[in-house]
Amino acid sequence: MANQERPRTTSSGSKTTRWHRGIILALAGAACVIASPQIRPVRAENALTLAAAMSLRHVMPPLTRAFRDQDTDTGAAVHVNYGASGNLRKQVEGGAPVDVVVFADAVSVDALIANGDVDTATRHVVATNTLVLIGAPDARPLTFETLADTREEELISIGEPGAVPAGRYARSALRNLGVWEALQGRIVFGGHVGAVLSYVRRGEVAAAIVYATETREVTDVKVLDRARSPWTPTPEIVSAVTTESTQTERSHAFVAFLRTPEARAIFTEHGFGIP
């Protein structure tokens, strides 16, 4: 968390500190992290239940519709539970009724494989993403490399690295660039990528790191910079079937569908890359 500082007087005469603002925003983000695991999926009869990363909330509806259109034999519903990949992993580990996981990183899927909760033979990378640095439309020019040069009162937001893959990717990039330590005390963690985006849209932080797909058709934020190799890993979307799936045949069919040309076209249309 941020270091405590003496209050400073703003131009309006009220006293505030970046520590206070950082605490308020961090608590809001923590509330998202804490609340997410409590939202457990409920299995409907004959329905396929997915646990999907929050960053997939725009692309998953057209994907599931396309899958159902070709699934003429059953026509059963597909239910999607969205959340931070790390929190969804804990739900599956706790026995939540999930047939398929589609997470925004390999780490969470591989942890489930190690625990015997996911069938390793069904693990596939189905898409990729890109990290971007964003700010308000009138934000001054910034890059990943120059974040450490921002003013002390300016806050930077990323996802909570322990639960949000985008936050883990962001932390890795900032560490590789050598600016992570310089930003300590000014980083606000969000409970999911949508929360991080909201901080910028509400003007509560100077900049944030999110997936490029979060900025599509969003007019009140500006992309300031894009993450690049070799200092940033490539975010991967990984799917797999759980070992406790009660819809084994449909689960395998859905994971296979995610690698079809039709599904890849949908991913591409929504700004994702193809592995």
Backbone as a ProteinNet text record, in pm:
[ID]
protein_1_A
[PRIMARY]
MANQERPRTTSSGSKTTRWHRGIILALAGAACVIASPQIRPVRAENALTLAAAMSLRHVMPPLTRAFRDQDTDTGAAVHVNYGASGNLRKQVEGGAPVDVVVFADAVSVDALIANGDVDTATRHVVATNTLVLIGAPDARPLTFETLADTREEELISIGEPGAVPAGRYARSALRNLGVWEALQGRIVFGGHVGAVLSYVRRGEVAAAIVYATETREVTDVKVLDRARSPWTPTPEIVSAVTTESTQTERSHAFVAFLRTPEARAIFTEHGFGIP
[TERTIARY]
82.9	0	87.5	25.3	102.9	159.5	268.1	327.6	245	238.8	165.7	243.2	169.9	231	148.1	209.8	134.2	35.4	-83.7	-180.8	-126.5	-164.4	-128.6	-256.8	-245.5	-362	-383.1	-502.2	-532.6	-566.2	-588.1	-618.4	-749.4	-838	-966.3	-958	-841.4	-823.4	-850.6	-909.1	-935	-808.1	-793.9	-674.3	-696.4	-597	-604.2	-463.8	-449.4	-319.5	-339.7	-236.9	-247.8	-258.6	-209.8	-224.6	-371.5	-445.2	-588	-661.8	-632.3	-700.1	-662.1	-536.2	-492.1	-559.5	-573.4	-640.6	-784.8	-856.1	-996.6	-1013.4	-931.7	-943.5	-900.1	-796.1	-748.8	-852.4	-920.7	-1025.8	-1140.3	-1172	-1277	-1236.2	-1108.8	-1060.2	-1058.5	-1020	-1018.1	-1157.4	-1257.3	-1395.2	-1434.3	-1386.8	-1414.6	-1348.2	-1222.6	-1149.4	-1216.7	-1261.1	-1323.7	-1459.8	-1534.2	-1671.1	-1677.2	-1583.1	-1592.3	-1603.7	-1522.4	-1532.4	-1667	-1745.7	-1873.3	-1981	-1954.4	-2051.5	-2024.6	-2088.8	-2061.6	-2165.3	-2122.8	-2217.3	-2312.6	-2433.3	-2534	-2562.2	-2550.5	-2565.5	-2713.1	-2753.4	-2889.2	-2891.2	-3005.6	-3015.9	-2978.1	-2886.9	-2839.8	-2762.2	-2739.7	-2667.9	-2517.4	-2444.3	-2299.4	-2257.4	-2180	-2141.9	-1994.9	-1969.6	-1833.6	-1789.8	-1661.9	-1599.4	-1503	-1531	-1453	-1396.6	-1275.9	-1211.3	-1297.1	-1296	-1373.2	-1337.1	-1212.1	-1168.6	-1232.7	-1305.4	-1372.7	-1521.8	-1566.7	-1711	-1774.8	-1696.1	-1752.8	-1747.5	-1646.1	-1631.9	-1704.2	-1724.8	-1785.1	-1930.8	-2014.9	-2153	-2161.4	-2089.4	-2097.5	-2035.6	-1936.3	-1878.3	-1978.8	-2046.6	-2143.3	-2264	-2303.3	-2414.8	-2376.9	-2255.3	-2210.2	-2202.1	-2156.9	-2148.6	-2287.1	-2382.8	-2518.9	-2583.5	-2549.7	-2607	-2565.9	-2445.7	-2401.3	-2433.6	-2472.8	-2506	-2655	-2694.9	-2837.2	-2892.6	-2806.7	-2854.7	-2923.1	-2866.2	-2922.3	-2988	-2924.7	-2980	-2983.6	-2910.4	-2912.3	-2838.4	-2872.3	-2815.5	-2667.7	-2598.5	-2460.9	-2457.1	-2423.2	-2415.7	-2270.3	-2243	-2106.5	-2097	-2001.6	-1972.4	-1840.9	-1846	-1727.6	-1662	-1531.6	-1458.7	-1310.8	-1233.6	-1088	-1045.7	-953.7	-914.7	-868.8	-793.4	-745.9	-858.4	-960.8	-1075.5	-1160	-1175.9	-1250.6	-1178.7	-1046.1	-968.7	-1000.2	-1009.5	-1040.7	-1180.4	-1273.2	-1408	-1405.2	-1332.3	-1323.1	-1255.9	-1150.7	-1082.2	-1175.4	-1270.5	-1364.9	-1484.8	-1486.9	-1594.4	-1710.9	-1694.7	-1802.5	-1838.7	-1967	-2011.5	-1974.3	-1856.1	-1804.6	-1763.9	-1801.9	-1766.1	-1639.6	-1626.6	-1514.1	-1459.8	-1327.8	-1265.6	-1204	-1217.1	-1153.1	-1089.8	-963.6	-894.4	-800.3	-761.4	-675.6	-527.6	-494.9	-353.8	-340	-219.1	-191.9	-169	-126.9	-91.4	-209.5	-326.8	-443.5	-489.1	-485.3	-524.1	-425.6	-297.8	-196.2	-204	-245	-263.3	-377.5	-483.1	-594.9	-553.1	-469.3	-417.8	-336.5	-252.1	-167.5	-250.9	-367.1	-454.7	-549.2	-546.2	-635	-775.2	-794.4	-927.9	-959.3	-856.5	-873.9	-802.2	-862.2	-804.2	-693.4	-570.7	-457.2	-462.2	-524.3	-531.2	-620.2	-704.1	-796.7	-745.5	-626.1	-571	-522.7	-574.9	-534.7	-529.7	-429.8	-426.2	-513.1	-618.3	-715.2	-705.6	-639.7	-626.2	-517.4	-479.6	-381.8	-433.7	-367.7	-407.1	-281.6	-298.4	-187.1	-212.4	-107.6	-120.3	-105.9	-187	-174.3	-178.1	-114.5	-119.7	-224.4	-319.4	-428.2	-438.1	-500.8	-526.6	-652.5	-686.8	-802	-774.6	-878.6	-858.4	-761.3	-755.6	-665.6	-535.6	-505.7	-384.8	-260	-158.2	-32.3	38.5	129.5	198.1	273.9	252.6	322.9	354.5	459	490.4	514.8	522.1	555.8	688.7	784.2	917.8	921	829.6	833.1	735.4	670.5	576	642.6	768.3	838.8	863.1	847.8	871.6	744.4	631	507.9	518.2	433	435.8	393.3	441.2	415.9	267.2	189	46.1	-34.5	29.4	-41.5	-44.8	-163	-181.5	-185.2	-136	-134.9	-211.6	-299.3	-379.7	-345.9	-341	-328.6	-418.8	-441	-517.9	-440.4	-511.7	-448.8	-370.8	-236.6	-156.1	-188.8	-237	-266.2	-390.2	-477.7	-603.1	-628.1	-573.7	-603.3	-481.8	-491.1	-376.2	-321.8	-410.6	-362.4	-272	-302.8	-219.1	-84.9	-86.7	37.7	126	64.7	140.3	196.1	114.5	158.4	276	265.2	374.8	503.1	490.7	607.8	671.2	588.3	641	712.6	651.3	710.8	839.6	842.7	966.7	1076.1	1042.1	1141.7	1195.9	1112.4	1154.3	1230	1228.3	1298.3	1226	1092.8	1018	920.4	911.8	815.5	841.1	963.8	995.3	968.2	996.5	976.4	828.9	739.1	595.7	529.8	603.3	544.8	491.5	371	305.6	208.1	212.7	122.8	39.9	49.4	-24.6	-154.9	-263.3	-396.3	-437.2	-472.1	-507.9	-659.2	-697.1	-837.6	-869.6	-993	-1033	-1052.5	-1064.5	-1070.4	-1038.9	-1019.4	-976.1	-1079.3	-1207.1	-1311.8	-1302	-1265.2	-1250.8	-1135.2	-1024.3	-908	-944.6	-1016.1	-1061.6	-1149.1	-1236	-1327.8	-1253.8	-1142.8	-1066.5	-1022.3	-979.5	-937.7	-1058.7	-1166	-1284.7	-1344	-1326.2	-1378.2	-1274.7	-1157.1	-1055.6	-989.4	-992	-937.4	-789.8	-737.9	-595.2	-542.4	-412.2	-351.3	-337.4	-316.6	-298	-325.6	-345	-370	-320.5	-297.8	-254.4	-365.1	-416.9	-525.3	-494.8	-583.6	-571.3	-618.4	-560.7	-601.3	-748.7	-799.6	-940	-1036.1	-989.3	-1075.5	-1103.4	-1024	-1036.9	-1120.3	-1163.9	-1242.8	-1376.8	-1409	-1535.6	-1554.1	-1443.5	-1447.5	-1390.3	-1472.7	-1431.4	-1376.2	-1393.2	-1349.6	-1216.9	-1138.4	-1000.5	-913.1	-784.9	-689.6	-575.7	-539.3	-423.8	-297.6	-214.1	-92.1	29.6	27.6	143.4	101.9	174.8	151.4	273.2	248.8	359	425.8	554.7	631.1	727.5	765.6	869.7	1003.2	1104.2	1104.3	1067.1	1026.7	1005.3	865.1	781.3	648.5	612.3	551.7	504.3	377.2	344.1	221.3	105.5	4.3	-110.4	-180.7	-210.1	-273.2	-409.9	-502.4	-634.4	-629.9	-651.5	-635.8	-767.6	-808.1	-932	-901.4	-991.9	-977.1	-1107.9	-1123	-1241.9	-1209.9	-1300.7	-1279.2	-1302.6	-1238.5	-1254.1	-1388.6	-1457.3	-1587.9	-1702.7	-1674.3	-1779.8	-1885.9	-2012.3	-2122.7	-2172.6	-2110.6	-2144.5	-2018	-1959.3	-1827.5	-1824	-1920	-1919.4	-1931.7	-2024.6	-2043.4	-1924.4	-1866.3	-1750.4	-1634.4	-1607.1	-1500.5	-1533.2	-1660.7	-1701	-1680.1	-1707.7	-1691.8	-1544.6	-1459.7	-1316.5	-1261.7	-1310.8	-1267.9	-1319.6	-1442	-1498.8	-1415.5	-1358.2	-1280.2	-1156.7	-1120	-1002.5	-1040.5	-1169	-1214.3	-1195.4	-1192.9	-1183.8	-1296.8	-1416.6	-1529.4	-1503.1	-1457.1	-1429.1	-1312.1	-1211.1	-1094.6	-1133.1	-1226	-1273.8	-1344.4	-1418.8	-1487.5	-1386.2	-1286.1	-1180.4	-1113.3	-1078.7	-1010.7	-1098.3	-1225.8	-1319.8	-1324.4	-1300.3	-1305.4	-1166.9	-1069.5	-939.2	-836.7	-868.8	-774.7	-682.2	-567.9	-476.3	-497.1	-441.6	-453	-316.9	-315.1	-187.6	-119.2
-117.6	0	124.1	241.2	362.2	403.1	479	529.6	645	656.4	765.7	894.6	1001.7	1130.9	1236.3	1348.4	1458.3	1509.4	1552.4	1604.9	1727.9	1742.8	1863.8	1941.2	2069.1	2152	2165.5	2130.7	2142.7	2286.9	2316	2452.4	2500.1	2404.7	2442.7	2461.3	2431	2450.9	2327.6	2222.5	2101.2	2020.7	1945	1864.8	1722.8	1673.2	1537.1	1486	1358.3	1298.1	1188.3	1156.3	1042.1	914.3	914.8	795.5	769.6	874.6	856.7	809.9	874.4	833.8	692	659.2	523.6	419.7	451.3	358.7	337	447.3	435.7	350.3	377.6	300.7	156.3	134.9	-1.5	-82.6	-19.3	-89.8	-126.9	-35.9	-67	-185	-186.6	-299.5	-427.1	-417.2	-536.2	-592.8	-504.5	-551.2	-636.8	-595.9	-676.2	-812.1	-814.2	-939.9	-1031.8	-975.5	-1056.8	-1106.6	-1018.6	-1055.1	-1161.2	-1159.6	-1245.7	-1394.4	-1450.1	-1593.1	-1635.9	-1540.4	-1577.2	-1598.3	-1552.1	-1567.1	-1699.9	-1803.5	-1937	-1976.1	-2041.3	-2081.9	-2189.8	-2185.7	-2286.6	-2365	-2496	-2577.4	-2600.2	-2557.5	-2583.8	-2716.9	-2780.5	-2912.5	-2905.9	-2993	-3005	-2884.3	-2784.7	-2665	-2686.3	-2621.8	-2621.8	-2499.2	-2519.7	-2410.6	-2376	-2250.3	-2203	-2108.1	-2111.6	-2011.4	-1935.4	-1807.2	-1730.8	-1604.1	-1568.8	-1447.2	-1325.4	-1226.2	-1104.8	-1035.7	-1047.7	-983.6	-1046.2	-1157.1	-1223.8	-1193.2	-1099.9	-1075.9	-1021.5	-960.8	-909.8	-1013.4	-1099	-1195.6	-1326.9	-1359.5	-1488.2	-1500.6	-1397.1	-1411.8	-1451.1	-1384.7	-1432.1	-1570	-1605.3	-1739	-1845.2	-1822.7	-1922.5	-1930.7	-1815.9	-1819.9	-1901	-1880.6	-1954.4	-2103.6	-2137.1	-2277.8	-2340.3	-2269.1	-2322.5	-2338.5	-2248.4	-2257.9	-2387.2	-2436.4	-2561	-2681.7	-2657.5	-2765.7	-2798.2	-2842.3	-2864.7	-2988.1	-3077.7	-3202	-3177	-3088.1	-3064.6	-2928	-2825	-2690.4	-2640.2	-2707.6	-2669.9	-2538.6	-2472.9	-2342.4	-2352.8	-2238.9	-2226.4	-2111.1	-2141.1	-2039.3	-2002.5	-1871.2	-1823.2	-1746.6	-1784.2	-1713.2	-1638.5	-1503.7	-1421.6	-1380.9	-1364.3	-1318.1	-1314.1	-1273	-1278.6	-1424.5	-1456.3	-1596.1	-1663.2	-1590.2	-1648.3	-1683.6	-1599.7	-1627.3	-1741.9	-1747	-1857.2	-1989.8	-1986.3	-2108.4	-2161	-2070.5	-2111.5	-2171.3	-2118.4	-2175.3	-2319.9	-2342.6	-2478.9	-2570.7	-2523.1	-2602.5	-2635	-2544.9	-2566.6	-2651.7	-2700.5	-2789.7	-2723.1	-2598.9	-2530.7	-2609.1	-2612.1	-2688.6	-2620.2	-2647.2	-2586	-2696.6	-2682	-2780	-2741.6	-2612.2	-2563.8	-2435.4	-2422.9	-2297.8	-2232.4	-2100.2	-2022.2	-1903	-1916.3	-1817.7	-1730.7	-1619.2	-1523.5	-1549	-1664.5	-1699.7	-1849.9	-1896.8	-2039.4	-2079.3	-1986.4	-2018.6	-2080.4	-2017.3	-2067.3	-2202.8	-2220.6	-2350.4	-2458.3	-2427.5	-2526.3	-2562.6	-2467.3	-2497.7	-2597.4	-2582.4	-2677.2	-2814.2	-2816.4	-2943.5	-3014	-2937.6	-2995.4	-3053.3	-2993.1	-3039.7	-3150.6	-3183.7	-3287.1	-3237.9	-3105.3	-3049.3	-3028.7	-3037.7	-3014.5	-3124.3	-3165.5	-3268.3	-3205.6	-3245.2	-3183.4	-3200.8	-3308.2	-3332.9	-3232.1	-3161.2	-3065.6	-2922.7	-2902.3	-2767.5	-2713.3	-2596.7	-2535.9	-2383.9	-2322.7	-2176.7	-2141.6	-2063	-2037.2	-1894.9	-1803.5	-1666.2	-1596.7	-1477.5	-1397.5	-1254.6	-1177.5	-1038.7	-952.2	-824	-730.2	-633	-598.2	-497.5	-357.8	-264.2	-124.6	-35	79.8	184.3	284.6	314.7	404.9	521.8	628.8	745.8	814.2	924.5	1003.1	1062.3	1104	1159.6	1277.9	1355.6	1470.9	1441.7	1314.5	1277.5	1319.3	1360.8	1396.4	1269.1	1281.9	1162.7	1087.4	958	870	740.3	672.6	539.6	449	319.2	226.7	266.9	303.5	336.2	463.3	558.8	687.2	695	585.5	587.5	630.3	591.4	626.9	776.5	849	993	1072.7	1004.4	1076.3	1140	1237.1	1309.4	1218.6	1249.6	1164.9	1150.9	1254	1247.9	1172.4	1132.3	1062.8	912.6	855.6	713.2	633.6	511.1	418.8	293.8	244.5	127.1	6.7	-109.9	-238.3	-338.4	-452.9	-557.7	-617.6	-669.6	-736.7	-857.7	-856.7	-963.7	-1103.6	-1114.7	-1246.2	-1310.7	-1231	-1285.4	-1250.1	-1137.8	-1085.9	-1103.6	-1188.3	-1210.1	-1081.8	-988.1	-862.6	-789.5	-798.9	-737.8	-807.6	-940.4	-1016.8	-985.6	-977.1	-940.4	-798.6	-706.9	-568.4	-559.6	-630	-628.8	-682.8	-790	-848.4	-748.7	-679.7	-582	-468.2	-417.2	-304.9	-346.5	-468.3	-517.6	-531.2	-583.6	-600.3	-466.4	-363.3	-230.1	-157.3	-213.3	-152	-35.4	-26.5	86.1	43.8	-85.4	-134.2	-74	-78.5	-27.6	122.5	196.2	341	378	287.1	315.4	270.3	204.9	157.7	275.9	259.2	367.5	443.8	417.1	488.9	394.3	265.8	168.1	131.7	138.7	101.1	-27.4	-129.6	-258.7	-269.3	-321.8	-346.4	-494	-525.8	-665.1	-739.6	-666.5	-727.5	-617.8	-654.7	-557.2	-447.9	-481.4	-381.3	-272.6	-311.3	-214.5	-120	-175.6	-92.6	9.2	-33.9	56.4	167.1	130.8	228.8	337.6	303.8	404.7	517	480.9	582.3	660	591.7	657.1	757.1	730.6	822.5	929	923.7	1022.8	1006.4	886.7	863.1	825.9	788.3	758.1	827.1	850.4	917.2	823.7	695.3	598	458.8	363.9	225.5	132.7	8.6	-94.1	-198.5	-215.9	-311.1	-385.7	-476.9	-543	-449.1	-463.3	-382.3	-401.5	-523.2	-550.8	-470.2	-421.2	-341.8	-203.5	-159.5	-23.2	-15.5	-127.4	-127.8	-57.6	34.1	108	187.1	217.1	302.4	438.2	541.4	672.6	764.3	728.5	818.5	778.6	695.8	668.2	673.2	692.7	700.7	602.5	529.3	439.9	524.8	520.3	599.1	522.2	389.9	309.3	162.9	83.3	-60.8	-136.3	-242.5	-325	-396.4	-416	-476.7	-582.9	-673.4	-770.2	-696.7	-741.6	-864.1	-843.5	-719.6	-694.6	-726.6	-776.7	-816.2	-953.3	-1038.2	-1167	-1146.2	-1241.2	-1234.7	-1296.3	-1217.2	-1274	-1380	-1493.1	-1604.1	-1636.6	-1672.5	-1721.8	-1874.2	-1941.2	-2086.7	-2151.1	-2253.2	-2325.1	-2469.6	-2530.8	-2671.9	-2722	-2854.1	-2919.1	-2965.6	-2941.6	-2985.6	-3135.3	-3196.1	-3340.4	-3374.4	-3274	-3296.9	-3257.9	-3232.2	-3192.6	-3301.3	-3259.1	-3353.3	-3348.9	-3263	-3250.1	-3274.4	-3390.8	-3418.9	-3403.2	-3461.1	-3456.1	-3312.8	-3236.6	-3097.7	-3011.7	-3041.9	-2965.9	-2981.2	-3105.2	-3129.6	-3062.7	-3065.3	-3003.1	-2852.3	-2789.9	-2645.1	-2605.9	-2679	-2649.9	-2667	-2768.2	-2788.3	-2674.4	-2628.5	-2518.9	-2392	-2365.6	-2244.1	-2236.8	-2351.2	-2352.9	-2363	-2347.9	-2354.1	-2218.4	-2216.6	-2089.1	-1992.7	-2045.3	-1958.2	-1887.6	-1962.8	-1902.9	-1805.6	-1841.8	-1752.4	-1622.1	-1628.1	-1505.6	-1415.8	-1476	-1398.6	-1337.2	-1415	-1360.6	-1240.5	-1257	-1150.7	-1026.3	-1047.1	-934.8	-852.5	-917.8	-849	-807.6	-808.9	-754.1	-850.9	-979	-1077.4	-1125.7	-1177.7	-1237.6	-1387.4	-1449.2	-1594	-1656.7	-1759.1	-1820.8	-1890
0	0	0	-10.9	-21.6	111.7	108.2	229.9	284.4	416.8	477	458	426.2	407.2	479.6	505.4	562.2	458.7	506	409.6	339.6	213.7	142.1	115.8	95.2	69.3	-79.8	-125.1	-266.9	-297.7	-426.5	-466.9	-409	-373.3	-315.5	-165.6	-107.8	34.8	116.7	58.1	133.8	144.8	252.5	273.1	222.4	149.6	100	80.8	64.4	34.6	-65	-139.6	-230.7	-152.2	-28.1	55.9	82.8	121.7	149.6	25	-88.5	-211.2	-250.6	-232.6	-265.7	-178.5	-46.8	44.7	3.2	-30	-67.2	-191.8	-293.7	-416.9	-397.2	-318.6	-294.3	-219	-123.8	-50.1	-143.4	-236.2	-333.1	-419	-461.6	-540.3	-460.2	-332.1	-246.3	-229.6	-223.9	-210.4	-329.5	-449.8	-569.3	-559	-511.2	-499	-399.9	-286.7	-182.9	-227.1	-297.4	-332.3	-440.3	-532.4	-648.2	-615.6	-521.3	-496.1	-439.6	-386	-327.1	-432.8	-556.5	-663.9	-732.3	-683.4	-734	-838.5	-945.6	-1048.7	-998.3	-1049.2	-1017.2	-1144	-1135.6	-1256	-1286.8	-1405.6	-1451.3	-1525.5	-1526.3	-1588.2	-1736.1	-1776.6	-1914.7	-1965.4	-1881.1	-1925.8	-1915.3	-2003.8	-1997.6	-1917.6	-1810.9	-1721.4	-1740.4	-1774.9	-1799.3	-1689	-1656.4	-1570.5	-1659.4	-1685.2	-1782.9	-1721.2	-1764.1	-1717.1	-1749.1	-1660.4	-1681.3	-1811.8	-1854.2	-1978.5	-2102.6	-2084.6	-2196.6	-2201.7	-2118.5	-2105.2	-2233.2	-2322.5	-2447.8	-2559.8	-2559.6	-2667.6	-2639.1	-2512.9	-2480.5	-2527.2	-2516.8	-2567.1	-2713.8	-2807	-2945.9	-2965.5	-2885.8	-2896	-2853.8	-2742.5	-2695.2	-2788.3	-2847.2	-2942.9	-3065.9	-3114.9	-3232.9	-3202.4	-3081.8	-3043.3	-3036.7	-2977.9	-2967.4	-3104.6	-3196.5	-3331.3	-3401.1	-3368.8	-3431.3	-3344.6	-3219.5	-3126.7	-3138	-3255	-3281.6	-3213.5	-3168.5	-3108.6	-2974.4	-2893.5	-2760.6	-2748.6	-2804.5	-2792.3	-2649.7	-2560.6	-2419.8	-2397.8	-2288.4	-2257.4	-2221.1	-2235.8	-2190.3	-2091.1	-1966.7	-1862.2	-1838.1	-1826.2	-1806.1	-1675.4	-1592.8	-1468.7	-1488.2	-1482.6	-1504.6	-1373	-1378	-1260.2	-1288.9	-1189	-1201.4	-1208.5	-1297.7	-1319	-1190.5	-1107	-982.2	-887.8	-882.9	-796.6	-851.2	-982.4	-1043.4	-1020.2	-1026	-997.9	-858.3	-761.1	-624	-615.4	-694.1	-696	-745.4	-853.8	-908.5	-807.6	-744.3	-642.1	-526.5	-500.3	-391.1	-429.2	-552.5	-593.8	-662.4	-708.6	-780.1	-906.2	-942.2	-1059.2	-1189.8	-1238.5	-1361.1	-1457	-1583.3	-1685.6	-1761.5	-1792.5	-1873.2	-1811.9	-1806.9	-1765.8	-1888.9	-1897.1	-2003	-1931.4	-1898.3	-1815.6	-1898.5	-1839.9	-1909	-1883.8	-1831.3	-1813	-1797.5	-1823.2	-1810.1	-1665.7	-1582.2	-1443.5	-1369	-1380.6	-1307.8	-1359.8	-1491.3	-1548.9	-1507.4	-1511.5	-1475.4	-1327.3	-1243.4	-1101.4	-1083.3	-1162.4	-1155.5	-1207.3	-1309.1	-1361.4	-1254.1	-1185.7	-1080.4	-967	-941.1	-833.6	-878.8	-1007.8	-1059.4	-1086.1	-1094.5	-1116.4	-1263.5	-1348.5	-1491.9	-1568.8	-1680.1	-1766.6	-1850.9	-1826.1	-1894.2	-2046	-2093	-2237.3	-2308.3	-2233.7	-2294.5	-2287	-2232.2	-2216.1	-2350.3	-2387.7	-2514.5	-2500.6	-2563.1	-2576	-2696.5	-2674.6	-2781.8	-2836.5	-2764.2	-2811.6	-2731.1	-2775	-2701.3	-2688.6	-2602.9	-2581.3	-2574.6	-2550.5	-2541.9	-2427.8	-2354.1	-2249.5	-2309.4	-2259.1	-2301	-2178	-2190.1	-2088.1	-2133	-2045.6	-2083.6	-1987	-2033.7	-1951.3	-2000.7	-1939	-1982.4	-2119.7	-2193	-2327	-2330.9	-2221.3	-2217.4	-2142.6	-2119.7	-2045.2	-2122.5	-2048.6	-2113.2	-2159.9	-2254	-2307	-2197.9	-2192.9	-2100.5	-2172	-2128.1	-2177.3	-2057.1	-2082	-1974.1	-1910.8	-1994.7	-1944.4	-1861.3	-1887.6	-1817.3	-1700.8	-1666	-1554.1	-1424	-1405.5	-1282	-1271.6	-1381.2	-1381.3	-1352.7	-1331.4	-1299.9	-1162.4	-1138	-1011.5	-896.2	-776.6	-659.6	-629.7	-659.4	-627.1	-732.3	-841.2	-947.2	-920.5	-921.6	-894.2	-1024.3	-1017.2	-1130.7	-1089.2	-1174	-1138.4	-1225.8	-1160.8	-1229.9	-1158.5	-1216.8	-1151	-1035	-938.3	-823.8	-875.2	-866.1	-927.2	-875.4	-752.2	-697.2	-755.3	-817.9	-869.7	-1015.2	-1059.9	-1193.4	-1284.9	-1386.2	-1474.4	-1536.4	-1573.6	-1631.8	-1534	-1404.7	-1302.7	-1289.5	-1302.2	-1295.1	-1416.1	-1535.1	-1653.8	-1639.6	-1586.3	-1569.9	-1473.3	-1361.1	-1263.3	-1325.4	-1402.1	-1466.9	-1563	-1641.8	-1737	-1665.6	-1558.3	-1485.4	-1415.3	-1366.2	-1305.6	-1410.1	-1525.8	-1631.2	-1679.4	-1670.4	-1711.1	-1600.5	-1479.2	-1367.4	-1303.5	-1322.2	-1265.3	-1155.2	-1129.2	-1029.9	-892.4	-846.2	-712	-702	-806.5	-804.3	-791.7	-830.9	-826.9	-696.8	-609.9	-485.2	-404.9	-349.9	-278.8	-366	-497	-587.7	-674.7	-647.1	-726.9	-658	-734.2	-686	-757.3	-679.5	-736.6	-757.5	-873.5	-903	-894.6	-856.9	-840.4	-971	-1081.8	-1215.1	-1316.2	-1441.7	-1541.3	-1562.8	-1547.9	-1563	-1457.4	-1335.4	-1226.5	-1254.3	-1305.1	-1337.2	-1445.1	-1545.9	-1651.5	-1594.1	-1500	-1440.9	-1364.9	-1300.5	-1227.9	-1322	-1442.2	-1539.1	-1589.7	-1619.5	-1674.7	-1576.1	-1446.3	-1344.8	-1305.1	-1365	-1335.1	-1199.9	-1143.9	-1010.2	-1012.1	-1128	-1141.6	-1266.8	-1269.3	-1384.2	-1503.7	-1476.4	-1584.1	-1528.7	-1617.7	-1577.1	-1686.6	-1647.2	-1742.5	-1753.3	-1873	-1898.1	-2027.6	-2064	-2192.4	-2303.5	-2419.9	-2534.5	-2566.2	-2545.6	-2575.9	-2488.6	-2373.1	-2285.4	-2342.8	-2437	-2489.1	-2616.4	-2666.1	-2788.6	-2766.3	-2856.3	-2852.9	-2723.6	-2655.3	-2536.3	-2575	-2567.1	-2617	-2508.5	-2381.4	-2274.9	-2212.1	-2281.7	-2241.3	-2366.2	-2345.2	-2456.1	-2432.9	-2537.1	-2528.5	-2540.7	-2437.1	-2432.4	-2483.5	-2462.5	-2502.5	-2506.3	-2581.9	-2590.6	-2540.8	-2468	-2417.8	-2534.3	-2521	-2629.5	-2576.2	-2663.4	-2630	-2633.6	-2557.2	-2476.8	-2330.8	-2292.8	-2150.4	-2102.3	-2188.4	-2143.3	-2199.9	-2120.1	-2172.2	-2254.2	-2338	-2417.3	-2337.8	-2301.6	-2230.4	-2315.6	-2254.6	-2326.2	-2267.8	-2354.8	-2313.7	-2323.1	-2209.7	-2203	-2159.3	-2230.1	-2196.5	-2161.8	-2085.1	-2048.9	-1989.1	-1987.5	-1930.5	-1789.4	-1697.6	-1559.6	-1547.3	-1450.7	-1429.7	-1367.2	-1311.1	-1248.7	-1340.2	-1466	-1558.8	-1571	-1567.5	-1587.4	-1732.1	-1811.8	-1953.6	-2035.9	-2015.1	-2072.2	-2223.5	-2293.2	-2438.6	-2489.4	-2433.6	-2476.6	-2434.3	-2319.6	-2273.2	-2370	-2411.4	-2508	-2641.5	-2679.1	-2805	-2799.5	-2683.3	-2672.6	-2678.9	-2608.1	-2611	-2752.9	-2823.1	-2962.4	-3050.3	-3023.3	-3102.4	-3090.5	-2973.2	-2952.6	-3042.1	-3102.2	-3189.9	-3337.3	-3366.7	-3504.8	-3573.3	-3706.7	-3779	-3742.8	-3720.1	-3683.3	-3551.4	-3450.6	-3320.2	-3329.4	-3404.5	-3418.4	-3486.4	-3578.7	-3643.2	-3542.5	-3450.5	-3346.5	-3251.4	-3211.1	-3125.8	-3193.9	-3321.4	-3395.2	-3405.3	-3429.5	-3441.4	-3312	-3199.9	-3069.4	-3020	-3108.8	-3075.5	-3019.9	-3012.5	-2962.2	-3073.6	-3033.6	-3128.5	-3134.5	-3235.1	-3253.5	-3221.6	-3135.9	-3096.1	-3214.2
[MASK]
+++++++++++++++++++++++++++++++++++++++++++++++++++++++++++++++++++++++++++++++++++++++++++++++++++++++++++++++++++++++++++++++++++++++++++++++++++++++++++++++++++++++++++++++++++++++++++++++++++++++++++++++++++++++++++++++++++++++++++++++++++++++++++++++++++++++++++++++++++

